[in-house]
Amino acid sequence: MSGEVPENMKGTTGIDLFPTFNASRSEESLKKVFDPRMLEQSLDKCYISPALTKDLDVESIVNTYYKYFHSIHPFLPHREDIMTYLNSVPYNYDLLLAMKIMGDGQVSSIYSRDVETVQFLVTSVVNYIKQVGKDLISLQSLLILAMIAHISSLHDLSMLLREALVSLALELKLNLLDQHTVPDIFMDVNGFITERRESDNNASTNTIHGVQLMNTPSESDTKDDVLTELMQACRVANIPKRILADTIRRTLWEVYFFDTISGTASGHTMSLLASCKIIVLYPTTISAHAFDYKSRAEACKLVNDSIKLNVAIQAEEEVESHLVHMKAAIGNWELRLDNPDMYSTPYLVNANGQVNEGVFEAIMLVNYAQIFTHRPFSYLWRSDVSKHPKCTDEEDVSEDCPPLKRQEVDSQKIIETRKTIDSASSVVKSLLDTNAADVTKRTPFLACALAFSSLVHLSAFSWVESSLQVLGDDASTASLLKENINEEELDTYTEYIKLELGAIYQISRHWALSAKLAQHIKETLRRVSLKLYRKVQAALPEPKFKPVEIAALTPIQKDIRRTSYRTPSLSTSSSTQPTFTKTTTDPVLPDVFSRRPREYIRSLPNTYSGTNPTTSNSTRSPDPGAVSTGNISAEKPEISGQTNLINEINDAELNMMMDDSYLSLSPTSDTGCDWVDKHIFEFDAYNLAAGDESKTPN
């Protein structure tokens, strides 16, 4: 998929129905992650440092992952099937290590203050995936790693992995899994209608016998179904079809969710999957009352549709057709969420008090779509800011900006403003309905939703405060405001912001992105209203640490590249090491960046050596040559020499893992959540009725 808009898919209203896809560079990203020069001809030649694989306690990894993460993003096989799944996959270090990193992050604060460690581990696993090649296991590993990178504020790395996994999902045809089993006339979640011909129903699926298995599935244009094609890969060949088909469906829907929630935040990019046919049934092995995949997927479609509206608005195109569609679609969702019984949809919380995480995530997405739809027509929108982004002094350089036009009070703007505020408040309501104290049991992507809603509430606070001032000066000019504004709202929005920031703080105990979000919101509060900032600050816990940042590479570091990707020599090397240095733009970086990487690696907590004294030895590897997955052991590639501890990683290995293609990190915004970026929210001009022109943004 190149991202080019087909002529027959363009609208007649002058609106480009296909905005920029966040995966428009997916083919390039796929080639970067799966560089054919790195692909090994045999899996037993694929290399990963023994320091990361020694004594992996598989049972402990699985238990932690399934207890603290699987329930909110259930795309791997069921708990009762996962050991069978892992036992069927040889050389499964990428999936095991990805599960371990995610599980450890969810259950502890080990990565919340140390982005450097996360980057090291993620890139190490990605380098292993490069050698293994393209298959379903690589895709599932990339999905977990991309999520980890995103919530750890490694956004360039996350975007690279996300674009690659979306492109890989399409290349493996996961979106066509059920093309031979859906009804003859089938409409998918994106509204595409598929009609199966008689020849399709009678087409036989040939079973391939006697073909030498390869790392990567065949790219031949056969009539075999997707499952058969996927099973040509060595690591997938022995997985039971029942388990495989179910996890493929759930993985595809998880990729759609992740690409939507992390890729549409800027308001002008949409998921590549939203433009494709998705002929995949919703999973039936999990009840919709336990996890509602259908509602979540349909909410993804709603968000992507709202992006089309935003693109048209920012391009000053005609928007009426999009606006009518979005308002009707949102209205249908509001009816659906308000009357689950009437629409035969699951409740957010069932009769036993269990939260349906699929419904919760769907509500998050619906609220995004509502805000994207209503805010541009409300008093909470500064259109000139988005049209002139250079006015926001991204590099501390101020430029003159065109003044905002006189804003007149009218009833429609009041309606749109209220709808925007109500949408943000719905995020808080969902948090309260599911017990705010359990916020860390929800998806970690909730942090971005809470940040979004908090800035909407801050916009609302500024709007109400400035409007009250206008009413106090000359109430006769704003009769509509008089009927719709009251001072009590300020207290309500203050409490909302306290709750939203407090919840983000809870998530920040586990992942670095949340800490950056909280800091960004606090800085915005201080700039908008010092009085409000003091009220909110008094109710918040004091952070005990700042997350470790990734230092920028110096020109010398960029010149240092490894000379060979193949299995490095394990003998002591005297090769030159890149040196992390403190940057002049961030004087508070910790001393760890003044160390050489070898010294840094030695300082890492030894969490990969199986030292948990409470774990039974029966679940550990009996020797360095195997990774135990229950009764069956997956073979481990033989490595000459003895390198067993993480502090014994040698120079050549370190150069391989600290690939500069992943170190060149330059997020679009400080937070990585583009909707929180100051290009989107400005608060310094809310004189709504008096008609004076705003000041130039600082």
C-alpha positions in Angstrom: 0.0 0.0 0.0 1.6 3.3 -1.1 -1.0 5.6 0.5 -1.9 7.1 -2.9 -5.6 7.8 -3.3 -7.3 5.9 -6.1 -9.2 8.2 -8.4 -12.4 6.2 -8.0 -12.3 6.6 -4.2 -12.1 10.4 -4.2 -15.2 12.2 -3.1 -17.3 14.5 -5.3 -17.3 17.3 -2.7 -13.6 18.3 -3.1 -12.7 16.5 0.1 -9.9 14.0 0.0 -11.6 11.0 1.6 -8.2 9.4 2.3 -6.0 11.7 4.5 -2.4 10.9 5.1 -2.0 7.4 6.4 0.1 7.1 9.5 1.4 4.0 7.8 2.2 5.7 4.5 5.9 4.9 5.1 5.1 1.4 6.2 6.9 -0.3 3.3 10.0 1.7 4.1 9.7 0.8 7.8 9.2 -2.9 6.9 12.3 -3.0 4.9 14.2 -1.3 7.7 13.1 -3.7 10.3 13.4 -6.8 8.0 16.5 -5.9 6.2 17.1 -8.9 3.8 20.8 -8.6 4.4 20.2 -9.5 8.0 18.0 -12.6 7.4 19.7 -15.8 8.4 19.2 -18.9 6.2 18.8 -21.1 9.2 17.1 -20.3 12.5 19.9 -22.0 14.5 22.3 -19.3 13.3 20.1 -16.4 14.7 22.0 -14.7 17.5 20.8 -13.0 20.7 23.0 -12.3 23.7 23.1 -15.2 26.2 22.9 -12.5 28.9 19.3 -11.9 27.9 18.3 -15.6 27.5 20.1 -17.3 30.3 17.8 -19.0 32.8 14.6 -17.5 31.4 11.8 -18.5 33.8 9.1 -19.1 31.2 6.4 -20.0 33.7 7.0 -16.8 35.7 7.1 -14.7 32.5 3.8 -16.2 31.3 2.1 -15.8 34.7 3.1 -12.2 35.0 2.1 -11.3 31.5 -1.3 -12.9 31.7 -2.1 -11.5 35.1 -1.1 -7.9 34.4 -1.5 -7.4 30.7 -3.3 -10.1 28.7 -6.7 -9.2 30.0 -6.5 -5.6 28.6 -5.0 -6.6 25.3 -5.9 -10.3 24.7 -4.3 -11.2 21.4 -2.0 -14.1 22.4 -3.6 -17.5 22.9 -5.6 -18.2 26.0 -3.8 -18.9 29.2 -4.6 -22.6 28.9 -3.2 -22.7 25.4 -0.1 -20.5 25.7 2.3 -23.2 26.8 1.2 -25.4 23.9 1.7 -22.4 21.6 5.2 -21.6 23.0 6.3 -25.2 22.9 5.3 -25.3 19.2 7.4 -22.3 18.3 11.2 -23.0 18.1 13.6 -20.1 18.8 10.8 -18.1 20.5 13.1 -15.7 22.3 11.6 -12.6 20.7 8.1 -13.4 22.0 9.3 -14.5 25.4 11.4 -11.4 26.0 8.7 -9.1 24.7 6.3 -10.7 27.1 8.8 -10.4 29.9 9.5 -6.7 29.3 5.8 -5.8 29.2 5.0 -7.9 32.2 7.8 -6.5 34.3 6.8 -3.0 33.4 3.2 -3.6 34.3 4.0 -5.1 37.7 6.9 -2.9 38.8 8.5 0.5 38.4 11.7 -1.0 37.0 11.3 0.9 33.6 9.4 3.9 34.7 12.5 5.9 35.4 14.9 4.3 32.9 14.0 4.7 29.3 17.5 3.8 28.3 17.1 0.2 29.6 13.8 -0.1 27.7 15.4 1.0 24.5 18.3 -1.4 25.0 16.0 -4.3 25.5 13.6 -3.5 22.7 16.3 -2.9 20.1 18.1 -6.1 21.2 14.9 -8.1 20.5 14.3 -6.3 17.3 17.8 -7.2 16.1 16.9 -10.9 16.8 13.7 -10.5 14.8 15.7 -9.1 11.9 17.6 -12.4 11.6 14.5 -14.6 12.1 12.4 -13.0 9.3 8.8 -12.4 8.7 6.2 -14.6 10.4 3.3 -14.4 12.8 5.5 -14.7 15.8 7.7 -11.8 14.7 4.5 -9.7 14.1 3.2 -10.5 17.6 6.6 -9.7 19.1 6.7 -6.4 17.2 3.3 -5.5 18.4 4.3 -5.9 22.1 7.6 -4.1 21.5 5.9 -1.2 19.7 3.5 -0.8 22.6 6.4 -0.8 25.0 8.3 1.8 23.0 5.2 4.0 22.8 4.4 4.0 26.5 8.1 4.5 27.3 8.1 7.7 25.2 10.4 6.2 22.5 8.1 7.5 19.8 10.2 7.4 16.8 11.1 3.8 17.6 7.5 3.0 18.3 6.3 4.5 15.0 8.9 2.6 13.1 7.8 -0.7 14.6 4.1 0.1 14.3 4.4 1.0 10.6 6.4 -2.2 10.0 3.9 -4.4 11.8 0.9 -2.9 10.0 2.7 -3.5 6.7 3.6 -7.0 7.7 0.1 -7.8 8.8 -1.1 -6.8 5.3 1.8 -8.7 3.6 0.9 -11.8 5.6 -2.8 -11.2 4.6 -4.1 -11.4 8.1 -6.9 -9.1 7.1 -8.2 -11.8 4.7 -8.1 -14.7 7.1 -11.8 -15.6 6.9 -12.3 -14.8 3.2 -13.4 -18.3 2.5 -15.8 -18.7 5.5 -17.7 -15.4 5.7 -21.2 -15.2 4.3 -21.5 -14.8 0.5 -22.3 -11.1 1.0 -20.2 -9.6 3.8 -19.7 -6.0 4.9 -16.6 -5.5 7.0 -15.9 -3.0 9.8 -14.7 -0.4 7.3 -17.9 -0.6 5.2 -16.4 -2.6 2.3 -18.8 -5.1 0.9 -17.4 -8.4 -0.3 -19.4 -10.8 -2.6 -18.0 -14.3 -3.0 -18.3 -15.9 -6.4 -19.4 -19.5 -6.9 -15.8 -20.3 -8.0 -14.5 -19.0 -4.7 -16.7 -21.4 -2.8 -15.6 -24.4 -4.8 -11.9 -23.5 -4.9 -9.8 -26.1 -3.3 -7.1 -25.2 -0.9 -4.0 -27.3 -1.7 -2.0 -28.7 1.1 1.7 -28.3 0.5 3.7 -31.4 1.1 7.4 -32.0 0.8 8.3 -28.3 0.5 11.3 -27.1 2.4 10.2 -24.8 5.2 11.7 -21.3 5.1 11.9 -18.5 7.7 9.5 -16.4 5.7 6.1 -17.6 4.2 5.9 -18.0 0.5 5.1 -15.0 -1.6 3.6 -17.1 -4.4 0.2 -16.3 -5.6 -1.5 -19.6 -4.7 -5.1 -20.2 -3.8 -4.2 -21.6 -0.4 -6.0 -20.0 2.5 -4.2 -17.6 4.8 -3.7 -20.1 7.5 -1.9 -22.6 5.1 0.3 -19.8 3.9 1.3 -18.7 7.4 2.1 -22.3 8.4 4.8 -22.5 5.7 7.0 -20.6 8.2 9.2 -22.8 10.4 8.1 -21.2 13.6 4.4 -21.4 12.8 4.2 -24.9 11.1 3.6 -26.9 14.3 1.0 -24.7 16.0 -2.4 -26.3 16.2 -4.7 -24.7 13.7 -7.4 -24.1 16.2 -5.1 -22.0 18.4 -3.4 -20.4 15.4 -6.7 -19.2 13.7 -8.0 -17.7 17.0 -4.8 -15.8 17.8 -4.5 -14.5 14.3 -8.0 -13.0 14.5 -7.3 -11.4 17.9 -3.9 -10.1 16.7 -5.4 -8.4 13.7 -8.0 -6.6 15.7 -5.3 -5.6 18.2 -3.1 -4.2 15.5 -6.1 -2.1 14.2 -6.7 -0.8 17.7 -3.0 0.1 18.4 -2.5 1.7 15.0 -5.6 3.8 15.5 -5.1 4.9 19.1 -1.4 5.7 18.8 -1.4 6.9 15.2 -4.4 9.2 14.8 -3.5 11.5 17.7 -2.2 14.3 15.6 -5.6 14.7 14.0 -4.4 14.4 10.5 -3.3 10.8 10.0 -5.3 7.6 10.0 -4.7 3.9 10.2 -3.7 2.2 7.0 -6.0 -0.7 8.0 -9.0 1.7 7.9 -8.6 1.9 4.1 -8.4 -1.9 3.6 -10.8 -4.7 3.5 -10.8 -6.6 6.8 -12.4 -10.0 6.1 -11.9 -11.3 9.6 -14.6 -12.5 11.9 -14.6 -11.4 15.6 -13.2 -14.0 18.0 -15.7 -16.4 19.5 -13.5 -18.1 22.0 -13.9 -15.0 24.2 -17.4 -14.0 25.1 -18.3 -10.4 24.0 -19.4 -9.9 27.6 -15.9 -10.7 28.7 -14.1 -8.6 26.0 -16.0 -6.8 23.3 -13.8 -6.9 20.2 -16.7 -5.8 17.9 -17.4 -2.5 19.7 -13.7 -1.7 20.0 -13.2 -2.3 16.2 -16.2 -0.2 15.3 -15.0 2.6 17.5 -11.6 2.5 15.7 -13.6 3.1 12.4 -15.3 6.0 14.1 -12.0 7.6 15.1 -10.6 7.2 11.6 -13.7 8.8 10.1 -13.3 11.8 12.5 -9.8 12.3 11.2 -11.2 12.8 7.7 -13.3 15.6 9.1 -10.3 17.2 10.8 -8.2 17.1 7.6 -11.0 18.8 5.7 -11.3 21.5 8.3 -7.6 22.2 8.5 -7.4 22.3 4.7 -10.3 24.7 4.6 -12.3 22.3 2.5 -16.1 21.8 2.5 -16.9 19.8 5.5 -20.7 19.5 5.6 -20.9 15.9 4.3 -18.3 14.7 6.8 -19.9 16.7 9.7 -23.4 15.3 9.1 -22.0 11.8 8.9 -20.0 12.1 12.1 -22.8 13.7 14.1 -25.1 10.9 13.1 -22.6 8.2 13.8 -21.7 9.7 17.2 -25.4 9.9 18.0 -25.9 6.3 17.3 -22.9 5.5 19.6 -24.4 7.6 22.3 -27.7 5.6 22.1 -25.8 2.3 22.0 -23.7 3.1 25.1 -26.7 4.4 27.0 -29.0 1.4 26.2 -26.8 -1.7 26.0 -29.8 -4.1 26.4 -31.7 -2.5 23.5 -28.7 -2.9 21.2 -27.6 -6.3 22.6 -24.2 -5.0 23.5 -22.2 -5.7 26.7 -22.2 -3.4 29.7 -19.0 -1.7 30.8 -19.3 -3.4 34.1 -21.2 -6.7 34.3 -23.4 -8.0 37.1 -20.3 -9.5 38.9 -18.5 -6.2 38.9 -16.0 -7.3 36.2 -14.9 -4.6 33.8 -15.2 -5.3 30.1 -11.9 -3.9 28.8 -13.1 -4.0 25.2 -16.0 -1.8 26.0 -13.8 0.5 28.1 -11.3 0.9 25.2 -14.2 1.5 22.8 -15.5 4.3 25.0 -12.0 5.9 25.0 -12.0 5.8 21.2 -15.6 7.2 20.9 -14.6 10.1 23.2 -11.6 10.8 21.0 -13.9 10.9 17.9 -16.4 13.2 19.7 -13.7 15.7 20.7 -12.2 15.6 17.2 -15.7 16.3 15.8 -17.1 18.9 18.1 -14.0 20.9 19.2 -13.3 22.6 15.9 -16.7 24.3 16.0 -16.5 25.2 19.6 -15.0 28.0 21.7 -12.2 25.6 22.6 -10.7 25.7 19.2 -7.8 28.0 18.1 -7.9 27.3 14.3 -5.1 29.9 13.6 -2.7 27.9 15.8 -3.0 24.7 13.7 -2.8 26.7 10.5 0.3 28.5 11.7 2.2 26.0 13.8 5.4 28.0 13.6 3.8 30.5 16.0 4.3 28.1 18.8 8.0 28.6 19.2 8.9 24.9 19.3 12.5 25.9 19.5 12.1 28.9 21.8 11.9 31.2 18.8 8.9 33.4 18.7 7.4 34.6 15.4 4.6 37.0 14.7 1.2 35.3 14.0 -1.9 36.6 12.3 -4.4 37.8 14.9 -7.5 35.7 15.5 -10.6 37.0 14.0 -13.4 38.6 16.2 -15.3 35.8 17.8 -19.1 36.2 18.2 -21.2 34.4 20.7 -23.8 32.2 19.1 -25.9 29.2 20.2 -24.3 26.7 17.9 -20.9 27.4 19.3 -22.3 27.0 22.8 -23.7 23.6 21.8 -20.5 22.4 20.3 -18.5 23.6 23.3 -20.7 21.8 25.7 -20.5 18.6 23.6 -16.7 18.8 23.6 -16.6 19.3 27.4 -19.1 16.4 27.9 -16.9 14.1 25.7 -13.9 14.8 27.9 -16.0 14.3 31.0 -17.1 10.9 29.7 -13.5 9.7 30.0 -13.5 10.7 33.7 -16.9 9.0 34.1 -15.6 5.8 32.7 -12.7 6.0 35.0 -15.0 6.5 38.0 -17.4 3.7 36.9 -14.5 1.2 36.8 -13.0 2.5 40.1 -10.3 5.2 39.8 -8.1 3.4 42.3 -7.8 0.5 39.7 -6.5 2.8 36.9 -3.4 0.7 36.5 -5.6 -2.3 35.7 -6.8 -0.5 32.6 -4.8 -0.1 29.4 -1.7 2.0 29.8 -2.9 4.0 26.7 -5.5 5.5 29.1 -2.8 8.0 30.1 -3.0 9.7 26.7 -6.8 9.8 26.9 -6.7 11.3 30.4 -4.2 13.9 29.2 -6.4 14.8 26.3 -9.5 15.2 28.5 -7.5 17.2 31.1 -6.5 19.7 28.4 -10.1 20.0 27.2 -11.1 20.7 30.8 -8.4 23.2 31.1 -9.6 24.9 27.9 -13.1 24.8 29.4 -11.8 26.4 32.6 -10.2 29.2 30.6 -13.3 29.7 28.6 -15.6 29.9 31.6 -13.2 32.1 33.5 -12.7 34.6 30.7 -16.5 34.6 29.9 -17.4 35.4 33.5 -15.0 38.3 33.3 -16.7 39.5 30.1 -20.1 39.2 31.8 -18.9 41.2 34.7 -17.7 44.0 32.5 -20.6 44.2 30.1 -23.3 41.5 30.6 -25.5 43.0 27.9 -23.2 41.9 25.1 -23.5 38.2 25.9 -27.0 37.1 26.9 -26.4 33.5 25.7 -23.3 33.3 27.8 -25.2 34.5 30.8 -27.6 31.5 30.5 -24.9 28.9 29.9 -22.0 30.0 32.2 -21.7 29.9 36.0 -18.9 30.1 38.4 -19.5 26.6 39.9 -18.2 25.1 36.8 -14.7 26.3 37.6 -14.7 24.1 40.7 -16.0 21.1 38.7 -13.2 21.4 36.1 -10.6 21.8 38.8 -11.7 18.5 40.4 -11.7 16.8 37.0 -8.1 18.0 36.3 -7.0 16.8 39.8 -8.5 13.4 39.1 -7.0 13.1 35.6 -3.6 14.2 36.7 -3.7 11.9 39.7 -4.6 8.9 37.5 -1.8 9.7 35.1 0.6 9.8 38.1 -0.5 6.3 39.0 0.3 5.0 35.5 3.6 6.9 35.6 4.8 4.5 38.3 5.1 1.9 35.5 5.8 3.8 32.3 7.8 6.9 31.4 5.4 8.4 29.0 2.8 9.1 31.7 5.4 11.1 33.7 6.1 13.3 30.7 2.4 13.8 30.1 1.9 14.8 33.7 4.8 17.3 33.6 3.6 18.8 30.4 0.0 19.3 31.8 1.4 20.9 35.0 3.6 23.3 33.0 0.5 24.2 30.9 -1.5 24.7 34.1 1.1 27.0 35.5 1.1 29.1 32.3 -2.6 29.4 32.0 -3.6 30.0 35.6 -1.2 30.1 38.5 -4.2 30.0 40.9 -5.5 26.8 39.3 -2.0 25.3 39.2 -1.6 25.8 42.9 -5.0 24.2 43.7 -4.2 21.2 41.5 -0.6 20.9 42.7 -1.7 20.8 46.3 -3.7 17.6 45.6 -1.0 15.7 43.8 1.7 13.5 45.1 5.2 14.8 44.7 7.2 12.8 42.1 10.2 11.1 43.6 12.1 10.8 40.3 12.3 12.0 36.8 12.4 9.5 33.9 15.8 8.9 32.3 15.9 10.5 28.9 17.6 9.3 25.7 20.6 11.5 25.1 21.1 12.9 21.6 23.8 11.3 19.6 26.9 13.4 18.9 28.4 13.5 15.4 31.1 11.2 16.7 28.6 8.7 17.9 26.8 8.7 14.6 30.0 7.9 12.8 30.5 4.8 14.9 28.7 1.9 13.3 29.1 -1.8 13.6 31.0 -3.4 10.7 29.2 -6.7 10.8 25.8 -7.8 11.9 26.6 -11.5 11.9 27.3 -13.3 15.2 30.1 -11.4 16.8 33.2 -12.8 18.4 32.7 -13.3 22.1 36.4 -12.6 22.9 37.3 -9.3 24.5 37.2 -6.5 22.0 39.0 -3.2 22.1 36.8 -1.5 19.5 35.9 2.1 20.1 32.7 2.6 22.0 30.1 5.4 21.5 30.0 7.7 24.5 26.8 9.1 26.0 27.2 12.8 26.8 25.1 15.3 28.6 23.5 17.7 26.2 23.4 21.5 26.7 19.7 21.5 26.2 19.0 19.3 29.2 21.4 19.9 32.1 19.4 17.6 34.4 20.3 14.4 32.6 21.6 11.8 35.0 25.2 10.8 35.2 24.5 7.5 33.4 24.9 9.3 30.1 28.5 10.2 30.8 29.3 6.5 31.0 30.5 4.3 28.2 27.7 1.9 27.1 29.6 -1.1 28.5 29.7 0.6 31.9 26.0 1.4 31.6 25.1 -2.2 30.7 27.0 -3.4 33.8 24.9 -1.1 35.9 21.6 -2.6 34.7 19.5 -4.5 37.2 20.1 -8.2 36.5 16.5 -9.1 35.8 17.3 -11.6 33.1 19.3 -14.2 35.1 16.4 -16.0 36.8 17.4 -15.1 40.3 13.9 -15.3 41.8 14.4 -17.6 44.8 10.7 -18.4 45.1 10.5 -19.9 41.7 10.6 -23.6 41.3 13.6 -25.0 39.5 11.4 -27.1 37.4 10.3 -24.1 35.4 13.8 -22.9 34.7 16.3 -23.9 32.0 18.4 -26.7 33.4 21.3 -25.5 31.3 22.2 -22.6 29.0 21.3 -24.7 25.9 17.5 -24.7 26.4 14.6 -22.5 27.3 12.0 -24.5 29.3 8.4 -24.1 28.3 6.9 -26.8 30.5 7.6 -30.4 29.4 9.2 -29.4 26.1 12.4 -27.4 25.6 13.0 -25.1 22.7 16.4 -25.5 21.3 18.8 -22.6 21.8 21.5 -21.7 19.3 24.9 -22.7 20.4 27.3 -19.9 21.2 31.0 -20.4 21.5 32.5 -19.1 24.6 30.9 -18.3 28.0 28.9 -15.1 28.2 26.2 -15.6 30.9 25.7 -12.3 32.7 24.4 -9.0 31.3 27.5 -7.2 32.5 29.6 -9.5 30.3 28.1 -8.3 27.0 31.1 -7.5 24.9 31.9 -4.5 22.8 30.8 -6.1 19.5 27.5 -7.2 20.9 26.9 -3.8 22.3 27.5 -2.1 19.0 25.0 -4.5 17.4 22.3 -3.8 20.0 22.7 -0.1 20.2 22.0 0.4 16.5 22.0 4.1 15.7 18.9 3.7 13.5 17.0 3.3 16.7 18.9 5.9 18.8 18.1 8.9 16.5 15.0 9.7 18.5 13.3 13.0 17.9 9.7 12.9 18.9 7.2 15.2 17.3 6.3 16.7 20.6 7.7 16.5 24.2 5.0 14.1 25.2 4.7 12.0 22.0 0.9 12.3 22.3 0.4 14.9 19.5 -3.0 16.0 20.9 -1.2 17.2 24.1 1.3 19.2 22.0 1.0 23.0 22.3 0.3 23.1 18.5 -3.2 21.8 19.3 -4.1 23.5 22.6 -3.5 27.3 23.2 -5.0 29.1 26.2 -3.8 32.7 26.0 -6.8 34.3 24.2 -10.3 33.6 25.5 -11.9 37.0 25.2 -15.1 35.7 23.6 -17.6 38.5 23.6 -15.6 41.7 23.8 -14.1 41.2 20.4 -10.6 42.3 21.1 -7.8 40.5 19.2 -5.6 38.0 20.8 -2.1 38.3 21.7 0.7 36.7 19.7 1.3 33.2 21.2 4.4 32.9 23.3 
